[in-house]
Amino acid sequence: MGSVDKTLSRCNDFLQSNIKFKWSCDGRLNYATPKVLHVMKKAGCKFINYGIESVDDNVLKNMNKKLTVKQVIKGVENTINAGISPGLNIIWGNIGDTKQSLQNGVDFLLKYSDGAQLRTIRPVTPYPGSPLFDYAVEKGYINDVEDFYIRHVNSDLLTVNFTALSDDEFYSALSDANQALIESYYQGKMANSLSQVHNLYGNKDASFRGFRPV
């Protein structure tokens, strides 16, 4: 039984149980078809976390992601259209990444984020055991596993810079990108809160239950 068949079977089990509950999961965008997502939504799915990683076909190919930007966009749009919130995870700094591929990621997140979660972009990390780690050792960027853990002090900081940018240029670009994402997120939250204010007092909304995150 394939992944799609297993998902549909599990959702049908949920529906036949007649137990109403909400759930979330991780997913792959090449499986995010309207048919599958409709059944998942009906069965109570509210959130699917996607490891998009990049919105650049060259970088996706270098990562052996087996996805294209076209598939990424289609899958995310299908998810949103099904009424399910998508978790959009993007990293930057991989082999082939440039300032333009970073901007592609920012533009993508600004366009498709539903505001449910704050999404920022992290630098790629070549964890031991991954092909990227082997590449980093082969190219002399790091020596071995011990050297990796000496360098890897925080997932939001560089362990290895695979781009043509200097470390300072890398951090400057990533800082600008995440500033744009953070500002957009909180502007959206403010707009939503102000809309609640106007609806509460302008329309005497008796269903209002306090200003709180949703």
Secondary structure, DSSP 8 states (H G I E B T S, - for coil): --HHHHHHHHHHHHHHHT----EEEEE-GGG--HHHHHHHHHTTEEEEEEEEE-S-HHHHHHTT----HHHHHHHHHHHHHTT-EEEEEEEE--TT--HHHHHHHHHHHHHH--SSS----EE----TTSHHHHHHHHTTS--SHHHHHHH-S-TTS-S---SSS-HHHHHHHHHHHHHHHHHHHHHHHHHHHHHHHHHHHHTT-TT---S---
